[in-house]
Amino acid sequence: MTELTPRLVMALLFLPVFPFSALFVQLLGRRIQSAPIRAALFLLWPLAGVILLGSALAIPDWLRIWVLLSALLYAVRLLATRDLRLWSAYLGASAYSMLWLLRPEFTSGWQSALSLGAPLALMAIVGDALEQRFGAAYGGLYGGLHLHQPRLAGSLTLTTLAAVASPVFPGFFVLTGIVLHTDPGIATGILFVWILWTWAAVVLLQSFMFGRPQSLPAVTDLPDKSLYGLVASLAALLLVSLALFTTLLQGG
């Protein structure tokens, strides 16, 4: 498929490639206020994309380069972004575009989409908890999260690490599978984008832990129910990781 057919254009929207990614970023990063709706869209958006692509699409070289440059653009933008809502939208635009590079004979498209989308959905929930307590989920606006709200700090740290495809989380095995089944040039580009994600995650977490001191009295931490829900979700992600790791060992 080398022409911009209607189906390809729709796929460019749902596996967002610049400039088609503008819709995704506007909706998830700026327009939609409801955290549950944003969380649902983080899950459903890439699923729609992989369904549109199907399983027999041969990606031309020019499109693979376009995808990689788009992923790189949003990875760079992550480094200068402190608003958690916009940060997660940029990461989604960068990560979901990688799904164009999947080899369907080796990796399940829907499983990969959920592996990249689920951590971002959890970030939407954690970000909403920060907004409810502080009025904004913005790095550097308030600090000492690990001292005053350790549950929130731990939840933010783990969901962020999962979102940037850190080892043990599903995204790590999705990207590893893509890297192992593509040519060296594209693989090198993917690894560079991946490094930028990790760098951006470190910068973001530092801004929440070591920003401006909070005014007293400190706001409340996550309640037990919310904490247990996040822990259960992260545990489910680890089970998905185990399945993906098994597939990788079998040559998938």
Secondary structure by P-SEA (a helix, b strand, c coil): cccccaaaaaaaaaacccccaaaaaaaaccccccaaaaaaaaaaaaaaaaaaacccccccaaaaaaaaaaaaaaaaaaaacccaaaaaaaaaaaaaaaccccccccccaaaaaaaacaaaaaaaaaaaaaaaaccccccccccccccccaaaaaaaaaaaaaaacccccaaaaaaaaaaacccaaaaaaaaaaaaaaaaaaaaaaaaaaccccccccccccccaaaaaaaaaaaaaaaaaaaaaaaaaaacc
